[in-house]
Amino acid sequence: MRVRVCFHDKCFDGAASAAIFSRFYRERIHADAKFCYTGMIHKASQPFESDVFDGEENAIVDFKYSSSPKLTWWFDHHQSAFLTLSDAENFRADHSGKKFYDPTYKSCTKFLATVAKEKFGFDARPLAELIQWGDIIDGAQFGSSEAAVSLKEPAMQLALVIEAAPEPDLVPKLIPELTRLPLTEIVKLPIVEKHLGPLLERHRKSIGILKERAQARDGVIYFDVSDLEMEGYNKFIPYYLYPEFLYTVGLSASPMRAKVSVGTNPWKTPADVNLASLCEKYGGGGHARVAAISFAPNDLARARAAAKEIADTLRRKNSSV
């Protein structure tokens, strides 16, 4: 049985979800399954190529829904899970018992593990550490901004490599290891170690860069690092630098896209602004407290205009509270 698993690439929750699904599928559905992994990124164009679903079974985890009849499994927790209304209608009409959605979960990792246990009798206990950290990282459930930025835990170091390593197809190589090894052993693997040192140094430098670039006023931190190779920067650095501020709006760029990232300080009580709904107006989405918009790589000017508009909107809303 050949199973294609599409997952949210450059994302700890995406990789962990793919690992949970793989182990669940092998233990509860088909013991001889062979997995092929495809990392998906949000972009301005349609994210699903016509030939991506080439398995005997095809799964999407921690990523947008597809109404393709070839899709057999789906798990997601994002508010902005459906590209179109017809996709949402297609999901609601599905009675396969293999497609699941719940935006109340902080991570797809925990959502998938819970569904697999309750619906299919999967024993997720051997992967408890991975599930715990998937929920902490994707749900921003750190004790402090310092804990989120210091990167002392193996899980945080692995998340850095997953999000920022320049090696193509690195994460598909790591997913099988996530199904069987503790995180302390995974960060010692050669394919991780070779990236970790340089990325930790880049992380340390990025703290200074964001402090230099940040325009912090009226409760909103705005910065533009689109001229640097910094798309995988730690999203908690702005709150570490400016703990009293509520929102961040950041602009970054890569060969694949120009990206506007919008977030809420997880250590402060949020104002009544749904960031996913705000970003949906520009073609993006995500969660209520963290969201993003992807533009074509040659559309940086429009991305910058959107970032500034969103920052201005949040400053007005924050000032009126």
Backbone as numpy.savetxt, mean C-alpha at the origin, in Angstrom:
# Nx Ny Nz CAx CAy CAz Cx Cy Cz
-1.93 -27.09 -10.75 -2.77 -25.89 -10.75 -1.89 -24.64 -10.75
-2.00 -23.83 -11.79 -1.23 -22.58 -11.90 -2.10 -21.42 -11.44
-1.61 -20.69 -10.45 -2.38 -19.61 -9.85 -1.64 -18.29 -10.02
-2.25 -17.35 -10.69 -1.69 -16.01 -10.84 -2.20 -15.14 -9.70
-1.28 -14.54 -8.94 -1.66 -13.67 -7.83 -1.19 -12.25 -8.13
-2.12 -11.34 -8.33 -1.82 -9.93 -8.52 -1.94 -9.23 -7.16
-0.91 -8.49 -6.78 -0.88 -7.87 -5.46 -0.42 -6.42 -5.57
-0.72 -5.63 -4.55 -0.27 -4.24 -4.51 1.24 -4.22 -4.34
1.95 -3.79 -5.36 3.40 -3.82 -5.35 3.96 -2.68 -4.52
5.22 -2.81 -4.13 5.92 -1.79 -3.34 5.14 -1.47 -2.07
4.55 -2.47 -1.45 3.68 -2.28 -0.30 3.79 -3.50 0.61
4.11 -3.29 1.88 4.24 -4.41 2.81 2.93 -5.17 2.92
1.82 -4.46 3.01 0.51 -5.11 3.12 0.20 -5.94 1.88
0.57 -5.43 0.71 0.35 -6.17 -0.52 1.14 -7.46 -0.56
2.43 -7.39 -0.19 3.28 -8.58 -0.17 2.81 -9.58 0.87
2.47 -9.08 2.07 2.01 -9.96 3.14 0.68 -10.62 2.76
-0.20 -9.87 2.11 -1.48 -10.44 1.67 -1.27 -11.55 0.66
-0.34 -11.34 -0.27 -0.04 -12.37 -1.26 0.51 -13.62 -0.60
1.32 -13.45 0.45 1.88 -14.59 1.18 0.79 -15.34 1.93
-0.09 -14.61 2.60 -1.19 -15.25 3.33 -2.08 -16.02 2.36
-2.41 -15.39 1.22 -3.27 -16.06 0.24 -2.61 -17.34 -0.27
-1.31 -17.27 -0.56 -0.61 -18.42 -1.12 -0.62 -19.60 -0.15
-0.33 -19.32 1.10 -0.31 -20.42 2.09 -1.72 -20.97 2.32
-2.69 -20.07 2.40 -4.09 -20.50 2.55 -4.51 -21.37 1.38
-4.22 -20.92 0.17 -4.66 -21.64 -1.02 -4.02 -23.03 -1.08
-2.73 -23.08 -0.76 -2.04 -24.37 -0.82 -2.55 -25.33 0.26
-2.89 -24.80 1.43 -3.32 -25.67 2.54 -4.79 -26.05 2.48
-5.62 -25.15 1.92 -7.07 -25.40 1.98 -7.75 -25.61 0.63
-7.07 -25.26 -0.48 -7.71 -25.35 -1.79 -7.02 -26.36 -2.69
-5.72 -26.18 -2.93 -5.00 -27.09 -3.84 -3.54 -27.20 -3.38
-3.18 -28.38 -2.89 -1.86 -28.57 -2.29 -0.72 -28.45 -3.29
-0.99 -28.72 -4.57 0.08 -28.71 -5.58 0.09 -27.44 -6.42
-0.50 -26.39 -5.90 -0.59 -25.14 -6.67 0.79 -24.55 -6.92
0.97 -24.00 -8.12 2.17 -23.25 -8.48 1.77 -21.79 -8.64
2.47 -20.91 -7.91 2.07 -19.50 -7.88 2.98 -18.64 -8.76
2.35 -17.72 -9.47 3.05 -16.71 -10.25 2.55 -15.35 -9.75
3.47 -14.44 -9.47 3.10 -13.18 -8.82 3.32 -11.98 -9.75
2.35 -11.08 -9.73 2.43 -9.85 -10.52 2.16 -8.66 -9.61
3.16 -7.78 -9.47 2.97 -6.57 -8.68 2.21 -5.52 -9.47
1.23 -4.92 -8.84 0.39 -3.91 -9.47 0.64 -2.56 -8.81
0.71 -1.50 -9.60 0.80 -0.15 -9.05 -0.35 0.69 -9.58
-0.77 1.63 -8.76 -1.81 2.55 -9.20 -1.20 3.52 -10.20
-1.88 3.69 -11.31 -1.39 4.61 -12.34 -2.56 5.26 -13.04
-2.25 6.26 -13.84 -3.32 7.03 -14.46 -4.14 6.20 -15.43
-3.51 5.23 -16.09 -4.22 4.40 -17.06 -4.78 3.15 -16.39
-5.51 2.36 -17.16 -6.06 1.10 -16.68 -4.93 0.20 -16.16
-5.00 -0.24 -14.87 -3.87 -0.99 -14.32 -3.78 -2.43 -14.79
-4.87 -3.00 -15.31 -4.86 -4.41 -15.68 -4.66 -4.59 -17.19
-3.52 -5.19 -17.55 -3.28 -5.52 -18.95 -4.20 -6.67 -19.36
-4.48 -6.76 -20.63 -5.47 -7.74 -21.11 -5.05 -9.17 -20.86
-3.74 -9.42 -20.77 -3.27 -10.79 -20.63 -2.77 -11.11 -19.22
-3.08 -10.25 -18.23 -2.53 -10.48 -16.89 -3.12 -11.72 -16.23
-4.38 -12.03 -16.48 -5.03 -13.17 -15.84 -4.81 -14.43 -16.68
-3.62 -15.00 -16.54 -3.24 -16.13 -17.38 -3.15 -17.45 -16.61
-3.65 -17.49 -15.38 -3.61 -18.71 -14.58 -4.87 -19.54 -14.74
-4.80 -20.76 -14.23 -6.01 -21.56 -14.15 -6.95 -20.97 -13.11
-6.35 -20.36 -12.09 -7.08 -19.51 -11.16 -6.32 -18.19 -11.08
-7.06 -17.08 -10.90 -6.45 -15.75 -10.86 -6.98 -14.99 -9.66
-6.05 -14.40 -8.90 -6.41 -13.70 -7.68 -5.86 -12.28 -7.68
-6.59 -11.37 -7.03 -6.12 -10.02 -6.74 -6.21 -9.84 -5.23
-5.12 -9.37 -4.62 -5.15 -9.07 -3.19 -4.64 -7.66 -2.96
-5.34 -6.93 -2.09 -4.93 -5.58 -1.70 -4.83 -4.64 -2.89
-5.72 -4.81 -3.87 -5.71 -3.95 -5.05 -7.11 -3.89 -5.63
-7.28 -2.96 -6.56 -8.60 -2.70 -7.12 -9.22 -3.93 -7.78
-10.52 -3.90 -7.86 -11.31 -4.99 -8.43 -11.24 -4.99 -9.96
-11.35 -6.16 -10.54 -11.49 -6.29 -11.98 -12.73 -7.14 -12.27
-13.51 -6.71 -13.24 -14.72 -7.46 -13.62 -14.42 -8.54 -14.65
-13.14 -8.80 -14.92 -12.79 -9.85 -15.88 -13.38 -11.19 -15.45
-13.99 -11.93 -16.35 -14.52 -13.26 -15.99 -13.42 -14.25 -15.61
-12.17 -13.89 -15.89 -11.06 -14.78 -15.54 -10.65 -14.63 -14.07
-11.11 -13.56 -13.43 -10.76 -13.35 -12.02 -11.58 -14.29 -11.15
-10.90 -15.08 -10.31 -11.61 -16.05 -9.47 -11.56 -15.72 -7.99
-10.53 -15.00 -7.52 -10.41 -14.63 -6.11 -10.10 -13.14 -6.00
-10.67 -12.49 -4.99 -10.39 -11.07 -4.75 -10.56 -10.74 -3.28
-9.58 -10.04 -2.73 -9.64 -9.54 -1.35 -9.14 -8.10 -1.34
-9.93 -7.18 -0.77 -9.44 -5.80 -0.68 -10.14 -5.07 0.46
-9.52 -3.96 0.89 -10.05 -3.19 2.02 -10.01 -1.69 1.76
-9.73 -1.26 0.55 -9.66 0.17 0.25 -11.05 0.74 -0.04
-11.29 1.97 0.41 -12.56 2.62 0.08 -12.72 2.72 -1.43
-11.63 3.06 -2.11 -11.67 3.27 -3.56 -11.28 1.97 -4.28
-12.07 0.92 -4.06 -11.72 -0.40 -4.58 -12.19 -0.62 -6.01
-13.14 0.19 -6.47 -13.74 -0.06 -7.78 -13.44 1.09 -8.74
-12.90 0.74 -9.89 -12.57 1.75 -10.89 -13.81 2.38 -11.50
-14.87 1.59 -11.65 -16.10 2.06 -12.28 -17.31 1.55 -11.51
-18.46 2.16 -11.76 -19.71 1.69 -11.16 -20.05 0.28 -11.64
-19.72 -0.01 -12.89 -20.02 -1.35 -13.42 -19.17 -2.40 -12.72
-17.95 -2.05 -12.32 -17.13 -2.98 -11.55 -17.79 -3.30 -10.21
-18.30 -2.26 -9.54 -18.97 -2.45 -8.26 -20.22 -3.32 -8.42
-20.96 -3.09 -9.49 -22.16 -3.90 -9.75 -21.77 -5.34 -10.05
-20.67 -5.53 -10.77 -20.20 -6.87 -11.08 -19.84 -7.62 -9.80
-19.18 -6.93 -8.87 -18.83 -7.56 -7.59 -20.07 -7.93 -6.81
-21.03 -7.02 -6.73 -22.24 -7.30 -5.96 -23.05 -8.46 -6.55
-22.92 -8.66 -7.85 -23.66 -9.74 -8.51 -22.94 -11.08 -8.43
-21.72 -11.08 -7.91 -20.92 -12.31 -7.86 -21.38 -13.21 -6.70
-21.56 -14.49 -6.99 -21.98 -15.45 -5.98 -21.01 -16.62 -5.89
-19.77 -16.39 -6.25 -18.78 -17.46 -6.24 -18.33 -17.82 -4.82
-18.49 -16.88 -3.90 -17.99 -17.11 -2.55 -16.49 -16.99 -2.45
-15.85 -16.35 -3.46 -14.40 -16.24 -3.49 -13.93 -14.78 -3.62
-14.85 -13.85 -3.53 -14.49 -12.43 -3.66 -15.00 -11.68 -2.44
-14.08 -10.98 -1.76 -14.39 -10.42 -0.45 -13.89 -8.98 -0.35
-14.70 -8.16 0.32 -14.39 -6.74 0.43 -14.89 -6.21 1.76
-14.02 -5.50 2.48 -14.44 -4.87 3.74 -13.52 -3.69 4.03
-13.98 -2.46 3.76 -13.12 -1.28 3.97 -12.95 -0.90 5.43
-13.59 -1.62 6.35 -13.41 -1.30 7.76 -12.11 -1.88 8.31
-11.48 -2.80 7.60 -10.21 -3.37 8.05 -9.06 -2.41 7.78
-8.10 -2.35 8.70 -6.94 -1.48 8.53 -5.93 -2.06 7.55
-5.93 -3.38 7.39 -5.00 -4.02 6.45 -5.70 -5.14 5.72
-5.28 -5.36 4.49 -5.78 -6.51 3.73 -5.23 -7.80 4.33
-4.02 -7.74 4.88 -3.40 -8.93 5.48 -4.31 -9.54 6.54
-4.76 -8.72 7.49 -5.62 -9.23 8.56 -6.99 -9.62 8.03
-7.52 -8.83 7.10 -8.82 -9.15 6.50 -8.78 -10.51 5.81
-7.75 -10.74 4.99 -7.65 -11.99 4.26 -7.48 -13.18 5.21
-6.63 -13.01 6.22 -6.42 -14.08 7.19 -7.70 -14.41 7.94
-8.47 -13.38 8.28 -9.73 -13.59 9.00 -10.74 -14.33 8.13
-10.90 -13.90 6.88 -11.83 -14.56 5.97 -11.41 -16.01 5.72
-10.12 -16.21 5.49 -9.63 -17.57 5.22 -9.89 -18.50 6.40
-9.77 -17.97 7.60 -10.03 -18.77 8.80 -11.52 -19.05 8.97
-12.34 -18.00 8.86 -13.77 -18.15 9.14 -14.53 -18.87 8.04
-14.14 -18.65 6.79 -14.87 -19.24 5.66 -14.30 -20.58 5.20
-12.99 -20.79 5.40 -12.34 -21.96 4.81 -11.56 -22.81 5.82
-11.59 -22.42 7.10 -10.92 -23.21 8.13 -9.42 -23.14 8.11
-8.86 -22.07 7.56 -7.41 -21.91 7.48 -6.82 -21.58 8.85
-5.73 -22.24 9.22 -5.03 -21.96 10.47 -3.94 -20.93 10.21
-4.23 -19.69 10.58 -3.30 -18.59 10.30 -2.27 -18.39 11.41
-2.32 -19.18 12.46 -1.43 -18.96 13.60 0.06 -19.00 13.24
0.51 -19.89 12.34 1.95 -19.87 12.00 2.41 -18.55 11.37
1.48 -17.75 10.87 1.83 -16.47 10.23 1.38 -15.28 11.08
1.23 -15.50 12.38 0.72 -14.46 13.27 1.59 -13.21 13.26
2.91 -13.39 13.22 3.82 -12.24 13.21 3.62 -11.39 11.96
3.51 -12.04 10.82 3.31 -11.33 9.55 1.98 -10.59 9.56
0.94 -11.23 10.07 -0.39 -10.61 10.13 -0.37 -9.40 11.05
0.28 -9.56 12.21 0.36 -8.46 13.16 1.05 -7.24 12.55
2.19 -7.47 11.90 2.93 -6.34 11.34 2.26 -5.76 10.10
1.59 -6.61 9.33 0.82 -6.08 8.21 -0.22 -5.09 8.68
-0.87 -5.40 9.81 -1.90 -4.53 10.35 -1.31 -3.28 10.98
-0.17 -3.42 11.64 0.49 -2.25 12.25 0.96 -1.28 11.18
1.63 -1.81 10.16 2.23 -0.94 9.14 1.17 -0.29 8.26
0.24 -1.08 7.75 -0.75 -0.49 6.85 -1.77 0.36 7.60
-2.01 0.04 8.87 -2.95 0.81 9.65 -2.31 1.93 10.45
-0.98 2.13 10.28 -0.25 3.18 10.99 -0.50 3.11 12.49
-0.42 1.89 13.02 -0.71 1.68 14.44 0.59 1.59 15.27
1.44 2.57 15.09 2.69 2.65 15.83 2.47 3.43 17.12
3.31 3.14 18.12 3.18 3.84 19.38 3.53 5.31 19.29
4.42 5.66 18.37 4.86 7.04 18.22 5.44 7.25 16.84
5.61 8.50 16.46 6.24 8.80 15.17 7.70 8.35 15.18
8.34 8.43 16.33 9.73 7.98 16.42 9.83 6.49 16.13
8.88 5.69 16.64 8.88 4.26 16.37 8.69 3.98 14.89
7.89 4.81 14.23 7.62 4.61 12.80 8.80 5.03 11.93
9.64 5.93 12.42 10.74 6.49 11.62 12.07 5.83 11.95
12.23 5.29 13.15 13.53 4.74 13.56 13.90 3.47 12.81
12.91 2.71 12.34 13.12 1.48 11.56 14.00 0.47 12.30
13.77 0.30 13.58 14.55 -0.64 14.37 14.06 -2.08 14.22
12.76 -2.25 14.00 12.18 -3.59 13.92 12.46 -4.23 12.56
12.71 -5.54 12.54 12.91 -6.23 11.25 11.77 -6.00 10.26
10.54 -5.96 10.76 9.39 -5.73 9.87 9.48 -4.38 9.19
9.93 -3.35 9.93 10.04 -2.01 9.36 11.18 -1.94 8.36
12.26 -2.66 8.62 13.37 -2.70 7.68 12.96 -3.42 6.40
12.20 -4.50 6.55 11.72 -5.22 5.38 10.75 -4.36 4.58
9.89 -3.62 5.29 8.96 -2.73 4.60 9.71 -1.69 3.78
10.80 -1.18 4.32 11.62 -0.21 3.59 12.13 -0.81 2.29
12.63 -2.03 2.35 13.17 -2.69 1.16 12.04 -2.96 0.16
10.91 -3.44 0.64 9.78 -3.72 -0.24 9.32 -2.46 -0.96
9.27 -1.35 -0.24 8.73 -0.11 -0.80 9.72 0.65 -1.68
11.02 0.52 -1.39 11.98 1.43 -2.03 13.12 0.78 -2.80
13.31 -0.53 -2.71 14.41 -1.16 -3.43 14.23 -0.99 -4.94
15.30 -0.63 -5.66 15.17 -0.38 -7.10 15.15 -1.65 -7.95
15.32 -2.81 -7.37 15.40 -4.05 -8.13 14.02 -4.47 -8.65
13.85 -4.62 -9.96 12.55 -5.07 -10.49 12.23 -6.49 -10.02
10.98 -6.74 -9.77 10.50 -8.07 -9.41 11.14 -8.61 -8.13
11.59 -7.74 -7.25 12.12 -8.22 -5.97 11.02 -8.82 -5.10
9.89 -8.14 -5.02 8.84 -8.58 -4.10 8.30 -9.97 -4.46
8.07 -10.30 -5.73 7.66 -11.68 -6.04 8.64 -12.74 -5.55
9.92 -12.37 -5.47 10.91 -13.31 -4.94 10.79 -13.46 -3.42
10.31 -12.42 -2.76 10.20 -12.44 -1.30 8.92 -13.11 -0.81
7.86 -13.07 -1.60 6.57 -13.59 -1.13 6.65 -15.05 -0.69
7.28 -15.95 -1.45 7.38 -17.34 -0.96 8.11 -17.45 0.38
9.11 -16.58 0.61 9.82 -16.59 1.88 8.92 -16.12 3.02
8.04 -15.17 2.73 7.12 -14.67 3.74 6.14 -15.74 4.20
5.89 -16.74 3.37 4.96 -17.80 3.75 5.56 -18.78 4.75
6.91 -18.73 4.94 7.51 -19.80 5.75 8.57 -19.34 6.75
9.13 -18.14 6.60 10.22 -17.71 7.46 9.79 -16.56 8.39
10.35 -16.49 9.61 10.12 -15.32 10.46 10.81 -14.09 9.86
10.32 -12.93 10.20 10.84 -11.70 9.60 12.29 -11.46 9.96
12.74 -11.92 11.12 14.14 -11.75 11.50 15.07 -12.49 10.55
14.59 -13.59 9.97 15.41 -14.34 9.02 15.30 -13.76 7.62
14.16 -13.22 7.28 13.97 -12.67 5.94 14.87 -11.45 5.71
15.03 -10.60 6.74 15.88 -9.40 6.55 17.36 -9.77 6.41
17.71 -11.02 6.75 19.09 -11.47 6.60 19.35 -12.18 5.27
18.30 -12.37 4.49 18.48 -12.99 3.18 19.33 -12.08 2.29
20.21 -12.65 1.47 21.07 -11.82 0.60 20.29 -10.85 -0.28
19.13 -11.27 -0.79 18.37 -10.38 -1.68 17.80 -9.18 -0.94
17.70 -9.28 0.40 17.25 -8.15 1.21 18.44 -7.34 1.72
19.44 -8.05 2.23 20.61 -7.38 2.83 21.32 -6.44 1.88
21.40 -6.84 0.61 22.14 -6.00 -0.34 21.49 -4.64 -0.56
20.19 -4.55 -0.29 19.48 -3.27 -0.46 19.35 -2.51 0.86
19.32 -3.24 1.98 18.96 -2.62 3.25 19.91 -1.51 3.67
21.23 -1.76 3.63 22.19 -0.74 4.05 22.05 0.57 3.29
22.11 0.53 1.95 21.96 1.78 1.18 20.61 2.46 1.41
19.55 1.68 1.58 18.23 2.28 1.78 18.11 2.92 3.16
18.74 2.32 4.17 18.73 2.95 5.49 19.48 4.28 5.46
20.58 4.34 4.72 21.32 5.59 4.58 20.48 6.63 3.83
19.81 6.20 2.78 18.93 7.12 2.05 17.80 7.62 2.94
17.28 6.72 3.79 16.22 7.09 4.72 16.70 8.19 5.66
17.90 8.02 6.20 18.44 9.04 7.12 18.57 10.39 6.41
19.03 10.36 5.16 19.17 11.61 4.41 17.81 12.23 4.08
16.82 11.38 3.85 15.50 11.89 3.47 14.86 12.70 4.59
15.21 12.41 5.84 14.67 13.20 6.96 15.11 14.66 6.81
16.38 14.87 6.49 16.89 16.22 6.29 16.28 16.89 5.07
16.10 16.10 4.00 15.53 16.67 2.77 14.10 17.13 3.01
13.29 16.30 3.68 11.90 16.68 3.92 11.80 17.87 4.87
12.71 17.95 5.82 12.71 19.11 6.71 13.02 20.38 5.91
13.92 20.27 4.97 14.30 21.42 4.15 13.20 21.82 3.17
12.49 20.83 2.63 11.49 21.10 1.60 10.11 21.44 2.17
9.84 21.06 3.39 8.48 21.17 3.93 8.02 22.62 4.06
6.79 22.86 3.62 6.11 24.13 3.84 4.98 23.84 4.84
5.24 24.10 6.11 4.31 23.73 7.18 3.57 24.95 7.69
2.27 24.99 7.43 1.45 26.07 7.97 -0.02 25.66 7.96
-0.79 26.25 8.84 -2.24 26.01 8.95 -2.56 24.52 9.05
-1.72 23.80 9.78 -2.00 22.39 10.05 -1.65 21.43 8.95
-1.06 21.93 7.83 -0.77 21.08 6.68 0.72 21.20 6.31
1.34 20.04 6.10 2.74 19.99 5.66 2.73 19.65 4.17
3.24 20.55 3.34 3.32 20.32 1.89 4.78 20.24 1.48
5.12 19.29 0.62 6.49 19.22 0.11 6.49 18.61 -1.28
7.50 18.99 -2.04 7.66 18.53 -3.42 9.07 17.94 -3.56
9.14 16.63 -3.76 10.43 15.96 -3.97 10.44 15.27 -5.33
9.68 15.81 -6.26 9.53 15.18 -7.57 10.80 15.23 -8.41
11.76 16.08 -8.00 13.03 16.15 -8.73 14.05 15.15 -8.18
13.68 14.41 -7.16 14.58 13.44 -6.53 14.00 12.04 -6.64
14.84 11.02 -6.48 14.36 9.65 -6.50 13.91 9.28 -5.09
12.71 9.74 -4.74 12.26 9.58 -3.36 10.82 9.08 -3.25
10.33 8.37 -4.27 8.93 7.95 -4.17 8.70 7.04 -2.97
9.69 6.24 -2.59 9.53 5.32 -1.48 9.89 5.91 -0.13
9.76 7.23 0.06 10.12 7.84 1.34 9.17 7.37 2.44
9.66 7.42 3.67 8.84 7.04 4.83 7.77 8.10 5.06
6.51 7.70 5.01 5.40 8.64 5.06 5.18 9.25 6.45
5.91 8.74 7.46 5.72 9.25 8.81 6.75 10.32 9.19
7.73 10.54 8.34 8.75 11.55 8.63 8.14 12.94 8.87
7.19 13.39 8.05 6.62 14.73 8.28 6.03 14.89 9.68
5.37 13.83 10.20 4.77 13.93 11.54 5.84 13.85 12.63
6.94 13.20 12.32 8.09 13.17 13.24 8.71 14.56 13.34
8.77 15.26 12.21 9.35 16.60 12.18 8.39 17.66 12.72
7.09 17.47 12.43 6.08 18.45 12.83 4.93 17.72 13.52
5.12 17.29 14.76 4.13 16.44 15.43 2.78 17.10 15.68
2.72 18.43 15.66 1.46 19.12 15.93 0.62 19.31 14.67
1.16 18.96 13.51 0.42 19.18 12.26 -0.45 17.97 11.94
-1.57 18.22 11.29 -2.58 17.19 11.08 -2.45 16.47 9.74
-2.11 17.20 8.67 -2.11 16.61 7.32 -0.76 16.76 6.63
-0.49 15.84 5.69 0.63 16.00 4.77 0.12 15.87 3.34
0.73 16.63 2.46 0.49 16.50 1.01 1.87 16.50 0.36
2.24 15.39 -0.25 3.56 15.27 -0.85 3.50 14.92 -2.32
4.40 15.50 -3.09 4.50 15.23 -4.52 5.83 14.53 -4.80
5.76 13.37 -5.45 6.96 12.63 -5.83 6.80 12.14 -7.26
7.89 11.61 -7.82 7.84 11.16 -9.21 8.77 9.97 -9.41
8.42 9.14 -10.38 9.24 8.00 -10.77 9.04 7.81 -12.28
9.79 6.90 -12.90 9.57 6.67 -14.33 8.18 6.15 -14.66
7.48 5.61 -13.64 6.16 5.03 -13.86 5.02 6.02 -13.70
5.23 7.06 -12.87 4.12 7.96 -12.55 4.60 9.19 -11.80
3.74 10.19 -11.76 3.85 11.29 -10.80 2.78 11.02 -9.75
3.15 11.18 -8.47 2.25 10.74 -7.40 2.03 11.84 -6.37
0.77 12.05 -6.02 0.40 12.93 -4.93 -0.04 12.05 -3.76
0.66 12.14 -2.64 0.33 11.37 -1.44 -0.28 12.30 -0.41
-1.41 11.89 0.16 -2.11 12.72 1.14 -2.34 11.87 2.39
-1.99 12.41 3.54 -2.12 11.62 4.76 -2.57 12.44 5.95
-2.99 11.71 6.99 -3.41 12.30 8.26 -2.48 11.82 9.36
-2.12 12.69 10.25 -1.26 12.34 11.38 -1.97 11.29 12.24
-1.44 10.06 12.32 -2.13 9.01 13.07 -2.09 9.21 14.58
-1.31 10.18 15.05 -1.22 10.44 16.49 -2.04 11.65 16.92
-2.89 12.13 16.01 -3.80 13.22 16.33 -5.21 12.85 15.92
-6.18 13.41 16.62 -7.58 13.19 16.27 -7.85 13.91 14.95
-8.33 13.17 13.92 -8.49 13.81 12.61 -9.69 14.73 12.54
-9.58 15.73 11.69 -10.74 16.55 11.34 -11.65 15.72 10.45
-12.83 16.24 10.19 -13.82 15.47 9.44 -13.60 15.62 7.93
-12.46 15.08 7.45 -12.14 15.10 6.02 -11.79 13.69 5.58
-12.55 13.17 4.64 -12.26 11.84 4.08 -11.30 12.03 2.92
-10.05 11.62 3.13 -9.02 11.87 2.11 -9.23 11.04 0.86
-9.79 9.83 0.99 -10.08 9.03 -0.20 -11.08 9.75 -1.09
-12.14 10.28 -0.47 -13.15 11.00 -1.25 -12.57 12.25 -1.89
-11.68 12.92 -1.16 -11.04 14.12 -1.71 -10.18 13.75 -2.92
-9.40 12.68 -2.82 -8.52 12.29 -3.92 -9.29 11.69 -5.10
-10.45 11.12 -4.83 -11.27 10.57 -5.92 -11.67 11.65 -6.91
-11.77 12.88 -6.45 -12.12 13.99 -7.35 -11.05 14.23 -8.40
-9.84 13.74 -8.13 -8.72 13.90 -9.07 -8.33 12.57 -9.72
-9.18 11.55 -9.54 -8.91 10.25 -10.15 -8.14 9.29 -9.27
-7.94 9.67 -7.99 -7.22 8.80 -7.07 -8.15 8.15 -6.07
-7.61 7.81 -4.90 -8.42 7.19 -3.86 -7.56 6.57 -2.79
-8.15 5.70 -2.00 -7.42 5.04 -0.92 -8.29 4.82 0.28
-7.87 5.36 1.42 -8.59 5.24 2.68 -9.00 6.62 3.18
-9.83 6.63 4.22 -10.31 7.90 4.76 -9.17 8.76 5.30
-8.13 8.12 5.86 -7.05 8.88 6.50 -5.75 8.89 5.70
-5.68 8.12 4.64 -4.49 8.15 3.78 -4.92 7.78 2.36
-4.49 8.57 1.40 -4.93 8.35 0.02 -3.85 8.89 -0.93
-4.07 8.67 -2.21 -3.07 9.10 -3.20 -3.71 9.25 -4.57
-2.99 9.93 -5.45 -3.42 10.10 -6.84 -2.21 9.83 -7.72
-2.40 9.03 -8.75 -1.33 8.75 -9.71 -1.62 9.45 -11.02
-0.60 10.11 -11.55 -0.68 10.77 -12.85 0.36 10.14 -13.77
0.19 10.34 -15.05 1.18 9.86 -16.00 2.52 10.54 -15.71
3.64 9.87 -15.97 4.95 10.45 -15.62 5.24 11.78 -16.32
4.62 12.00 -17.47 4.84 13.27 -18.18 3.81 14.33 -17.82
3.02 14.05 -16.78 1.95 14.97 -16.38 2.24 15.58 -15.01
3.51 15.88 -14.78 3.93 16.39 -13.48 3.29 17.74 -13.16
3.12 18.58 -14.16 2.53 19.90 -13.91 1.12 19.77 -13.36
0.33 18.85 -13.91 -1.04 18.65 -13.42 -1.02 18.05 -12.01
-0.08 17.14 -11.77 0.05 16.55 -10.45 0.40 17.62 -9.41
1.31 18.52 -9.77 1.71 19.59 -8.86 0.54 20.53 -8.58
-0.23 20.84 -9.60 -1.39 21.71 -9.41 -2.40 21.05 -8.48
-2.63 19.74 -8.66 -3.57 19.02 -7.80 -3.07 18.99 -6.36
-1.76 18.75 -6.17 -1.19 18.71 -4.83 -1.38 20.04 -4.11
-1.13 21.14 -4.82 -1.28 22.46 -4.21 -2.74 22.77 -3.90
-3.65 22.36 -4.79 -5.07 22.57 -4.55 -5.53 21.80 -3.31
-5.08 20.56 -3.19 -5.47 19.74 -2.03 -4.91 20.32 -0.75
-3.65 20.77 -0.78 -3.06 21.39 0.40 -3.85 22.63 0.81
-4.22 23.44 -0.17 -5.00 24.65 0.12 -6.37 24.28 0.69
-7.00 23.26 0.13 -8.31 22.82 0.62 -8.22 22.36 2.07
-7.21 21.57 2.38 -7.06 21.07 3.75 -6.72 22.19 4.72
-5.94 23.16 4.27 -5.63 24.31 5.15 -6.88 25.11 5.45
-7.74 25.30 4.44 -8.99 26.04 4.67 -9.88 25.28 5.65
-10.03 23.98 5.42 -10.87 23.18 6.28 -10.32 23.12 7.70
-9.00 23.02 7.81 -8.39 22.93 9.13 -8.52 24.27 9.88
-8.44 25.36 9.13 -8.56 26.69 9.77 -9.97 26.96 10.24
-10.96 26.33 9.59 -12.37 26.60 9.93 -12.86 25.74 11.08
-12.04 24.75 11.51 -12.47 23.86 12.60 -12.43 24.61 13.94
